[in-house]
């Protein structure tokens, strides 16, 4: 599951991606993050929370699992945009 804590930034980056013909790469990276741990164990739920990053068109994220209804942080990282390649990469 993807949780966005910076809707204005997210909308701006989505618009940027559409205008620069890299929206498919943007969506693929979001899909990767939103499903990252959900393939572990049937019924487990993972939440990837996006926050704004200082780098242009980029985000930081926190990956958490729900355990007995409580969030347990697993790790954090960045979803970084590479202008010369017109794509986002995930770094932890």
Biopython code that builds the backbone (N, CA, C, O; Angstrom):
import numpy as np
from Bio.PDB.StructureBuilder import StructureBuilder

atoms = [
    (1, "UNK", "N", (0.850, -1.170, 0.000)),
    (1, "UNK", "CA", (0.000, 0.000, 0.000)),
    (1, "UNK", "C", (0.899, 1.237, 0.000)),
    (1, "UNK", "O", (1.942, 1.251, 0.653)),
    (2, "UNK", "N", (0.505, 2.232, -0.705)),
    (2, "UNK", "CA", (1.251, 3.478, -0.795)),
    (2, "UNK", "C", (0.496, 4.559, -0.036)),
    (2, "UNK", "O", (-0.702, 4.754, -0.242)),
    (3, "UNK", "N", (1.202, 5.256, 0.836)),
    (3, "UNK", "CA", (0.627, 6.351, 1.610)),
    (3, "UNK", "C", (1.427, 7.601, 1.270)),
    (3, "UNK", "O", (2.653, 7.604, 1.382)),
    (4, "UNK", "N", (0.753, 8.645, 0.863)),
    (4, "UNK", "CA", (1.429, 9.859, 0.407)),
    (4, "UNK", "C", (1.256, 10.950, 1.455)),
    (4, "UNK", "O", (0.133, 11.343, 1.770)),
    (5, "UNK", "N", (2.360, 11.432, 1.990)),
    (5, "UNK", "CA", (2.342, 12.479, 3.011)),
    (5, "UNK", "C", (2.702, 13.841, 2.435)),
    (5, "UNK", "O", (2.958, 14.792, 3.175)),
    (6, "UNK", "N", (2.718, 13.926, 1.117)),
    (6, "UNK", "CA", (3.111, 15.168, 0.450)),
    (6, "UNK", "C", (2.336, 15.254, -0.871)),
    (6, "UNK", "O", (2.929, 15.247, -1.950)),
    (7, "UNK", "N", (1.019, 15.333, -0.772)),
    (7, "UNK", "CA", (0.175, 15.260, -1.962)),
    (7, "UNK", "C", (0.516, 16.321, -3.000)),
    (7, "UNK", "O", (0.510, 16.044, -4.199)),
    (8, "UNK", "N", (0.812, 17.533, -2.545)),
    (8, "UNK", "CA", (1.144, 18.608, -3.491)),
    (8, "UNK", "C", (2.420, 18.259, -4.269)),
    (8, "UNK", "O", (2.481, 18.449, -5.483)),
    (9, "UNK", "N", (3.424, 17.756, -3.573)),
    (9, "UNK", "CA", (4.677, 17.350, -4.234)),
    (9, "UNK", "C", (4.422, 16.176, -5.173)),
    (9, "UNK", "O", (4.921, 16.152, -6.298)),
    (10, "UNK", "N", (3.644, 15.204, -4.706)),
    (10, "UNK", "CA", (3.327, 14.037, -5.519)),
    (10, "UNK", "C", (2.625, 14.453, -6.812)),
    (10, "UNK", "O", (2.974, 13.978, -7.893)),
    (11, "UNK", "N", (1.643, 15.332, -6.700)),
    (11, "UNK", "CA", (0.917, 15.805, -7.889)),
    (11, "UNK", "C", (1.851, 16.539, -8.851)),
    (11, "UNK", "O", (1.754, 16.374, -10.067)),
    (12, "UNK", "N", (2.748, 17.345, -8.303)),
    (12, "UNK", "CA", (3.690, 18.088, -9.145)),
    (12, "UNK", "C", (4.643, 17.146, -9.874)),
    (12, "UNK", "O", (4.928, 17.349, -11.054)),
    (13, "UNK", "N", (5.135, 16.120, -9.187)),
    (13, "UNK", "CA", (6.053, 15.164, -9.818)),
    (13, "UNK", "C", (5.313, 14.334, -10.861)),
    (13, "UNK", "O", (5.856, 14.044, -11.927)),
    (14, "UNK", "N", (4.078, 13.955, -10.557)),
    (14, "UNK", "CA", (3.277, 13.212, -11.533)),
    (14, "UNK", "C", (3.055, 14.042, -12.800)),
    (14, "UNK", "O", (3.147, 13.529, -13.915)),
    (15, "UNK", "N", (2.765, 15.316, -12.613)),
    (15, "UNK", "CA", (2.583, 16.220, -13.756)),
    (15, "UNK", "C", (3.889, 16.341, -14.535)),
    (15, "UNK", "O", (3.892, 16.272, -15.764)),
    (16, "UNK", "N", (5.000, 16.521, -13.818)),
    (16, "UNK", "CA", (6.317, 16.596, -14.456)),
    (16, "UNK", "C", (6.577, 15.339, -15.293)),
    (16, "UNK", "O", (7.029, 15.426, -16.435)),
    (17, "UNK", "N", (6.285, 14.171, -14.713)),
    (17, "UNK", "CA", (6.532, 12.902, -15.411)),
    (17, "UNK", "C", (5.713, 12.813, -16.691)),
    (17, "UNK", "O", (6.218, 12.358, -17.718)),
    (18, "UNK", "N", (4.467, 13.236, -16.644)),
    (18, "UNK", "CA", (3.610, 13.212, -17.843)),
    (18, "UNK", "C", (4.149, 14.164, -18.907)),
    (18, "UNK", "O", (4.196, 13.823, -20.089)),
    (19, "UNK", "N", (4.552, 15.347, -18.483)),
    (19, "UNK", "CA", (5.041, 16.357, -19.424)),
    (19, "UNK", "C", (6.390, 15.984, -20.034)),
    (19, "UNK", "O", (6.739, 16.480, -21.106)),
    (20, "UNK", "N", (7.147, 15.125, -19.371)),
    (20, "UNK", "CA", (8.489, 14.776, -19.830)),
    (20, "UNK", "C", (8.598, 13.336, -20.323)),
    (20, "UNK", "O", (9.689, 12.772, -20.398)),
    (21, "UNK", "N", (7.456, 12.756, -20.654)),
    (21, "UNK", "CA", (7.392, 11.403, -21.231)),
    (21, "UNK", "C", (8.100, 10.341, -20.389)),
    (21, "UNK", "O", (8.758, 9.447, -20.922)),
    (22, "UNK", "N", (7.956, 10.452, -19.069)),
    (22, "UNK", "CA", (8.551, 9.429, -18.195)),
    (22, "UNK", "C", (7.557, 8.985, -17.119)),
    (22, "UNK", "O", (7.951, 8.489, -16.063)),
    (23, "UNK", "N", (6.271, 9.167, -17.399)),
    (23, "UNK", "CA", (5.249, 8.791, -16.430)),
    (23, "UNK", "C", (5.197, 7.278, -16.221)),
    (23, "UNK", "O", (4.906, 6.817, -15.118)),
    (24, "UNK", "N", (5.473, 6.519, -17.251)),
    (24, "UNK", "CA", (5.477, 5.057, -17.108)),
    (24, "UNK", "C", (6.571, 4.628, -16.125)),
    (24, "UNK", "O", (6.340, 3.763, -15.281)),
    (25, "UNK", "N", (7.747, 5.222, -16.232)),
    (25, "UNK", "CA", (8.841, 4.911, -15.301)),
    (25, "UNK", "C", (8.474, 5.327, -13.881)),
    (25, "UNK", "O", (8.790, 4.615, -12.928)),
    (26, "UNK", "N", (7.814, 6.467, -13.729)),
    (26, "UNK", "CA", (7.353, 6.948, -12.427)),
    (26, "UNK", "C", (6.379, 5.940, -11.820)),
    (26, "UNK", "O", (6.513, 5.560, -10.657)),
    (27, "UNK", "N", (5.412, 5.518, -12.602)),
    (27, "UNK", "CA", (4.398, 4.573, -12.123)),
    (27, "UNK", "C", (5.013, 3.218, -11.790)),
    (27, "UNK", "O", (4.636, 2.602, -10.793)),
    (28, "UNK", "N", (5.940, 2.749, -12.595)),
    (28, "UNK", "CA", (6.598, 1.464, -12.322)),
    (28, "UNK", "C", (7.343, 1.497, -10.985)),
    (28, "UNK", "O", (7.317, 0.521, -10.235)),
    (29, "UNK", "N", (7.998, 2.605, -10.691)),
    (29, "UNK", "CA", (8.727, 2.726, -9.426)),
    (29, "UNK", "C", (7.757, 2.781, -8.255)),
    (29, "UNK", "O", (8.006, 2.168, -7.217)),
    (30, "UNK", "N", (6.658, 3.506, -8.407)),
    (30, "UNK", "CA", (5.641, 3.541, -7.357)),
    (30, "UNK", "C", (5.047, 2.151, -7.114)),
    (30, "UNK", "O", (4.839, 1.751, -5.969)),
    (31, "UNK", "N", (4.778, 1.425, -8.191)),
    (31, "UNK", "CA", (4.241, 0.068, -8.056)),
    (31, "UNK", "C", (5.228, -0.841, -7.337)),
    (31, "UNK", "O", (4.833, -1.643, -6.490)),
    (32, "UNK", "N", (6.493, -0.721, -7.665)),
    (32, "UNK", "CA", (7.526, -1.508, -7.009)),
    (32, "UNK", "C", (7.522, -1.258, -5.501)),
    (32, "UNK", "O", (7.537, -2.198, -4.707)),
    (33, "UNK", "N", (7.500, 0.026, -5.116)),
    (33, "UNK", "CA", (7.506, 0.358, -3.694)),
    (33, "UNK", "C", (6.219, -0.066, -2.991)),
    (33, "UNK", "O", (6.260, -0.562, -1.866)),
    (34, "UNK", "N", (5.095, 0.126, -3.640)),
    (34, "UNK", "CA", (3.828, -0.192, -2.972)),
    (34, "UNK", "C", (3.621, -1.685, -2.779)),
    (34, "UNK", "O", (2.826, -2.094, -1.932)),
    (35, "UNK", "N", (4.319, -2.500, -3.547)),
    (35, "UNK", "CA", (4.175, -3.957, -3.432)),
    (35, "UNK", "C", (5.416, -4.645, -2.888)),
    (35, "UNK", "O", (5.496, -5.873, -2.912)),
    (36, "UNK", "N", (6.388, -3.880, -2.397)),
    (36, "UNK", "CA", (7.696, -4.423, -2.067)),
    (36, "UNK", "C", (7.643, -5.624, -1.119)),
    (36, "UNK", "O", (8.151, -6.693, -1.457)),
    (37, "UNK", "N", (7.053, -5.468, 0.029)),
    (37, "UNK", "CA", (7.007, -6.565, 0.991)),
    (37, "UNK", "C", (5.699, -7.334, 0.962)),
    (37, "UNK", "O", (5.582, -8.354, 1.640)),
    (38, "UNK", "N", (4.735, -6.893, 0.219)),
    (38, "UNK", "CA", (3.444, -7.573, 0.207)),
    (38, "UNK", "C", (3.527, -8.960, -0.406)),
    (38, "UNK", "O", (2.559, -9.718, -0.342)),
    (39, "UNK", "N", (4.657, -9.307, -0.997)),
    (39, "UNK", "CA", (4.809, -10.638, -1.571)),
    (39, "UNK", "C", (5.409, -11.611, -0.561)),
    (39, "UNK", "O", (5.530, -12.802, -0.847)),
    (40, "UNK", "N", (5.791, -11.106, 0.639)),
    (40, "UNK", "CA", (6.411, -11.956, 1.666)),
    (40, "UNK", "C", (5.503, -13.108, 2.102)),
    (40, "UNK", "O", (5.787, -14.275, 1.830)),
    (41, "UNK", "N", (4.444, -12.771, 2.759)),
    (41, "UNK", "CA", (3.553, -13.755, 3.362)),
    (41, "UNK", "C", (2.125, -13.352, 3.049)),
    (41, "UNK", "O", (1.753, -12.191, 3.213)),
    (42, "UNK", "N", (1.333, -14.298, 2.603)),
    (42, "UNK", "CA", (-0.071, -13.999, 2.293)),
    (42, "UNK", "C", (-0.739, -13.374, 3.511)),
    (42, "UNK", "O", (-0.610, -13.879, 4.626)),
    (43, "UNK", "N", (-1.444, -12.288, 3.295)),
    (43, "UNK", "CA", (-2.162, -11.622, 4.376)),
    (43, "UNK", "C", (-1.366, -10.514, 5.045)),
    (43, "UNK", "O", (-1.953, -9.659, 5.708)),
    (44, "UNK", "N", (-0.041, -10.503, 4.893)),
    (44, "UNK", "CA", (0.753, -9.416, 5.457)),
    (44, "UNK", "C", (0.473, -8.142, 4.675)),
    (44, "UNK", "O", (0.208, -8.178, 3.473)),
    (45, "UNK", "N", (0.536, -7.023, 5.373)),
    (45, "UNK", "CA", (0.354, -5.757, 4.689)),
    (45, "UNK", "C", (1.536, -4.853, 4.980)),
    (45, "UNK", "O", (1.937, -4.678, 6.130)),
    (46, "UNK", "N", (2.082, -4.288, 3.933)),
    (46, "UNK", "CA", (3.183, -3.346, 4.054)),
    (46, "UNK", "C", (2.706, -1.988, 3.577)),
    (46, "UNK", "O", (1.948, -1.879, 2.614)),
    (47, "UNK", "N", (3.162, -0.958, 4.266)),
    (47, "UNK", "CA", (2.823, 0.414, 3.901)),
    (47, "UNK", "C", (4.117, 1.135, 3.558)),
    (47, "UNK", "O", (5.054, 1.168, 4.355)),
    (48, "UNK", "N", (4.154, 1.708, 2.367)),
    (48, "UNK", "CA", (5.268, 2.551, 1.953)),
    (48, "UNK", "C", (4.773, 3.992, 1.999)),
    (48, "UNK", "O", (3.878, 4.374, 1.245)),
    (49, "UNK", "N", (5.357, 4.783, 2.883)),
    (49, "UNK", "CA", (4.953, 6.175, 3.053)),
    (49, "UNK", "C", (5.953, 7.076, 2.349)),
    (49, "UNK", "O", (7.155, 7.013, 2.608)),
    (50, "UNK", "N", (5.440, 7.921, 1.449)),
    (50, "UNK", "CA", (6.283, 8.866, 0.707)),
    (50, "UNK", "C", (6.293, 10.228, 1.387)),
    (50, "UNK", "O", (5.263, 10.718, 1.851)),
    (51, "UNK", "N", (7.480, 10.828, 1.436)),
    (51, "UNK", "CA", (7.684, 12.172, 1.961)),
    (51, "UNK", "C", (8.487, 12.958, 0.924)),
    (51, "UNK", "O", (9.163, 12.347, 0.096)),
    (52, "UNK", "N", (8.432, 14.289, 0.941)),
    (52, "UNK", "CA", (9.232, 15.056, -0.012)),
    (52, "UNK", "C", (10.723, 14.892, 0.281)),
    (52, "UNK", "O", (11.123, 14.687, 1.427)),
    (53, "UNK", "N", (11.528, 14.985, -0.758)),
    (53, "UNK", "CA", (12.981, 14.917, -0.649)),
    (53, "UNK", "C", (13.542, 16.248, -1.141)),
    (53, "UNK", "O", (12.869, 16.976, -1.871)),
    (54, "UNK", "N", (14.764, 16.564, -0.747)),
    (54, "UNK", "CA", (15.378, 17.818, -1.199)),
    (54, "UNK", "C", (15.751, 17.779, -2.672)),
    (54, "UNK", "O", (15.846, 18.824, -3.315)),
    (55, "UNK", "N", (15.966, 16.578, -3.216)),
    (55, "UNK", "CA", (16.332, 16.455, -4.630)),
    (55, "UNK", "C", (15.104, 16.688, -5.517)),
    (55, "UNK", "O", (14.012, 16.231, -5.181)),
    (56, "UNK", "N", (15.266, 17.381, -6.625)),
    (56, "UNK", "CA", (14.140, 17.644, -7.524)),
    (56, "UNK", "C", (13.464, 16.353, -7.998)),
    (56, "UNK", "O", (14.137, 15.382, -8.343)),
    (57, "UNK", "N", (12.144, 16.354, -8.011)),
    (57, "UNK", "CA", (11.294, 15.259, -8.511)),
    (57, "UNK", "C", (11.467, 13.964, -7.702)),
    (57, "UNK", "O", (11.114, 12.887, -8.184)),
    (58, "UNK", "N", (12.000, 14.058, -6.492)),
    (58, "UNK", "CA", (12.344, 12.872, -5.710)),
    (58, "UNK", "C", (11.586, 12.826, -4.393)),
    (58, "UNK", "O", (11.013, 13.821, -3.951)),
    (59, "UNK", "N", (11.595, 11.644, -3.773)),
    (59, "UNK", "CA", (10.915, 11.414, -2.504)),
    (59, "UNK", "C", (11.818, 10.611, -1.575)),
    (59, "UNK", "O", (12.716, 9.901, -2.026)),
    (60, "UNK", "N", (11.570, 10.731, -0.279)),
    (60, "UNK", "CA", (12.094, 9.770, 0.677)),
    (60, "UNK", "C", (10.924, 8.863, 1.028)),
    (60, "UNK", "O", (9.766, 9.224, 0.815)),
    (61, "UNK", "N", (11.226, 7.693, 1.562)),
    (61, "UNK", "CA", (10.140, 6.794, 1.942)),
    (61, "UNK", "C", (10.499, 6.031, 3.205)),
    (61, "UNK", "O", (11.668, 5.880, 3.560)),
    (62, "UNK", "N", (9.456, 5.557, 3.871)),
    (62, "UNK", "CA", (9.602, 4.664, 5.010)),
    (62, "UNK", "C", (8.768, 3.429, 4.718)),
    (62, "UNK", "O", (7.596, 3.533, 4.356)),
    (63, "UNK", "N", (9.368, 2.274, 4.875)),
    (63, "UNK", "CA", (8.691, 1.004, 4.638)),
    (63, "UNK", "C", (8.330, 0.396, 5.992)),
    (63, "UNK", "O", (9.210, 0.152, 6.817)),
    (64, "UNK", "N", (7.045, 0.152, 6.221)),
    (64, "UNK", "CA", (6.565, -0.431, 7.474)),
    (64, "UNK", "C", (5.682, -1.636, 7.180)),
    (64, "UNK", "O", (5.054, -1.726, 6.125)),
    (65, "UNK", "N", (5.647, -2.562, 8.138)),
    (65, "UNK", "CA", (4.713, -3.682, 8.090)),
    (65, "UNK", "C", (3.695, -3.468, 9.186)),
    (65, "UNK", "O", (4.003, -2.893, 10.230)),
    (66, "UNK", "N", (2.475, -3.933, 8.946)),
    (66, "UNK", "CA", (1.470, -3.946, 10.000)),
    (66, "UNK", "C", (1.582, -5.275, 10.733)),
    (66, "UNK", "O", (1.449, -6.341, 10.132)),
    (67, "UNK", "N", (1.827, -5.199, 12.032)),
    (67, "UNK", "CA", (1.918, -6.383, 12.868)),
    (67, "UNK", "C", (0.920, -6.196, 14.007)),
    (67, "UNK", "O", (1.072, -5.306, 14.844)),
    (68, "UNK", "N", (-0.090, -7.038, 14.023)),
    (68, "UNK", "CA", (-1.148, -6.917, 15.034)),
    (68, "UNK", "C", (-1.741, -5.515, 15.072)),
    (68, "UNK", "O", (-2.045, -4.988, 16.143)),
    (69, "UNK", "N", (-1.901, -4.923, 13.913)),
    (69, "UNK", "CA", (-2.499, -3.600, 13.795)),
    (69, "UNK", "C", (-1.555, -2.439, 14.068)),
    (69, "UNK", "O", (-1.966, -1.283, 13.969)),
    (70, "UNK", "N", (-0.305, -2.716, 14.409)),
    (70, "UNK", "CA", (0.681, -1.672, 14.697)),
    (70, "UNK", "C", (1.725, -1.607, 13.589)),
    (70, "UNK", "O", (2.105, -2.628, 13.014)),
    (71, "UNK", "N", (2.182, -0.393, 13.300)),
    (71, "UNK", "CA", (3.240, -0.216, 12.304)),
    (71, "UNK", "C", (4.594, -0.554, 12.903)),
    (71, "UNK", "O", (4.942, -0.098, 13.993)),
    (72, "UNK", "N", (5.346, -1.355, 12.176)),
    (72, "UNK", "CA", (6.712, -1.679, 12.568)),
    (72, "UNK", "C", (7.601, -1.243, 11.409)),
    (72, "UNK", "O", (7.502, -1.770, 10.302)),
    (73, "UNK", "N", (8.467, -0.277, 11.681)),
    (73, "UNK", "CA", (9.347, 0.246, 10.634)),
    (73, "UNK", "C", (10.369, -0.800, 10.230)),
    (73, "UNK", "O", (11.001, -1.426, 11.081)),
    (74, "UNK", "N", (10.527, -0.984, 8.934)),
    (74, "UNK", "CA", (11.504, -1.951, 8.420)),
    (74, "UNK", "C", (12.761, -1.239, 7.926)),
    (74, "UNK", "O", (13.877, -1.606, 8.292)),
    (75, "UNK", "N", (12.567, -0.216, 7.091)),
    (75, "UNK", "CA", (13.702, 0.553, 6.590)),
    (75, "UNK", "C", (13.192, 1.790, 5.871)),
    (75, "UNK", "O", (11.992, 1.926, 5.635)),
    (76, "UNK", "N", (14.086, 2.676, 5.530)),
    (76, "UNK", "CA", (13.748, 3.877, 4.784)),
    (76, "UNK", "C", (14.714, 4.044, 3.628)),
    (76, "UNK", "O", (15.721, 3.343, 3.535)),
    (77, "UNK", "N", (14.396, 4.971, 2.758)),
    (77, "UNK", "CA", (15.264, 5.196, 1.620)),
    (77, "UNK", "C", (14.780, 6.354, 0.772)),
    (77, "UNK", "O", (14.024, 7.211, 1.232)),
    (78, "UNK", "N", (15.224, 6.365, -0.463)),
    (78, "UNK", "CA", (14.859, 7.427, -1.376)),
    (78, "UNK", "C", (14.407, 6.891, -2.720)),
    (78, "UNK", "O", (14.898, 5.870, -3.202)),
    (79, "UNK", "N", (13.472, 7.592, -3.308)),
    (79, "UNK", "CA", (13.021, 7.348, -4.680)),
    (79, "UNK", "C", (13.549, 8.543, -5.465)),
    (79, "UNK", "O", (12.912, 9.595, -5.517)),
    (80, "UNK", "N", (14.699, 8.373, -6.065)),
    (80, "UNK", "CA", (15.468, 9.486, -6.618)),
    (80, "UNK", "C", (15.326, 9.547, -8.139)),
    (80, "UNK", "O", (15.460, 8.540, -8.835)),
    (81, "UNK", "N", (15.052, 10.751, -8.631)),
    (81, "UNK", "CA", (14.901, 10.968, -10.075)),
    (81, "UNK", "C", (16.262, 11.280, -10.687)),
    (81, "UNK", "O", (17.011, 12.117, -10.184)),
    (82, "UNK", "N", (16.562, 10.590, -11.780)),
    (82, "UNK", "CA", (17.786, 10.807, -12.551)),
    (82, "UNK", "C", (17.397, 11.456, -13.873)),
    (82, "UNK", "O", (16.885, 10.793, -14.774)),
    (83, "UNK", "N", (17.645, 12.757, -13.978)),
    (83, "UNK", "CA", (17.225, 13.530, -15.143)),
    (83, "UNK", "C", (17.856, 13.037, -16.439)),
    (83, "UNK", "O", (17.192, 12.993, -17.474)),
    (84, "UNK", "N", (19.131, 12.668, -16.391)),
    (84, "UNK", "CA", (19.795, 12.245, -17.622)),
    (84, "UNK", "C", (19.244, 10.910, -18.144)),
    (84, "UNK", "O", (19.375, 10.605, -19.329)),
    (85, "UNK", "N", (18.631, 10.118, -17.259)),
    (85, "UNK", "CA", (18.066, 8.835, -17.674)),
    (85, "UNK", "C", (16.535, 8.846, -17.717)),
    (85, "UNK", "O", (15.918, 7.889, -18.185)),
    (86, "UNK", "N", (15.931, 9.919, -17.232)),
    (86, "UNK", "CA", (14.463, 10.067, -17.186)),
    (86, "UNK", "C", (13.813, 8.886, -16.465)),
    (86, "UNK", "O", (12.845, 8.297, -16.945)),
    (87, "UNK", "N", (14.385, 8.551, -15.275)),
    (87, "UNK", "CA", (13.807, 7.466, -14.491)),
    (87, "UNK", "C", (14.091, 7.684, -13.011)),
    (87, "UNK", "O", (14.914, 8.520, -12.637)),
    (88, "UNK", "N", (13.397, 6.918, -12.177)),
    (88, "UNK", "CA", (13.567, 6.959, -10.738)),
    (88, "UNK", "C", (14.234, 5.653, -10.302)),
    (88, "UNK", "O", (13.955, 4.586, -10.847)),
    (89, "UNK", "N", (15.109, 5.759, -9.320)),
    (89, "UNK", "CA", (15.716, 4.570, -8.733)),
    (89, "UNK", "C", (15.435, 4.578, -7.240)),
    (89, "UNK", "O", (15.188, 5.628, -6.646)),
    (90, "UNK", "N", (15.475, 3.401, -6.646)),
    (90, "UNK", "CA", (15.211, 3.246, -5.231)),
    (90, "UNK", "C", (16.527, 2.982, -4.522)),
    (90, "UNK", "O", (17.285, 2.092, -4.908)),
    (91, "UNK", "N", (16.796, 3.765, -3.475)),
    (91, "UNK", "CA", (18.011, 3.619, -2.686)),
    (91, "UNK", "C", (17.620, 3.472, -1.213)),
    (91, "UNK", "O", (16.721, 4.159, -0.729)),
    (92, "UNK", "N", (18.292, 2.589, -0.524)),
    (92, "UNK", "CA", (18.038, 2.435, 0.918)),
    (92, "UNK", "C", (19.273, 2.783, 1.706)),
    (92, "UNK", "O", (19.261, 2.716, 2.935)),
]
sb = StructureBuilder()
sb.init_structure("model")
sb.init_model(0)
sb.init_chain("A")
sb.init_seg("    ")
for serial, (resi, resn, name, xyz) in enumerate(atoms, 1):
    if name == "N":
        sb.init_residue(resn, " ", resi, " ")
    sb.init_atom(name, np.array(xyz, "f"), 0.0, 1.0, " ", f" {name:<3s}", serial, name[0])
structure = sb.get_structure()
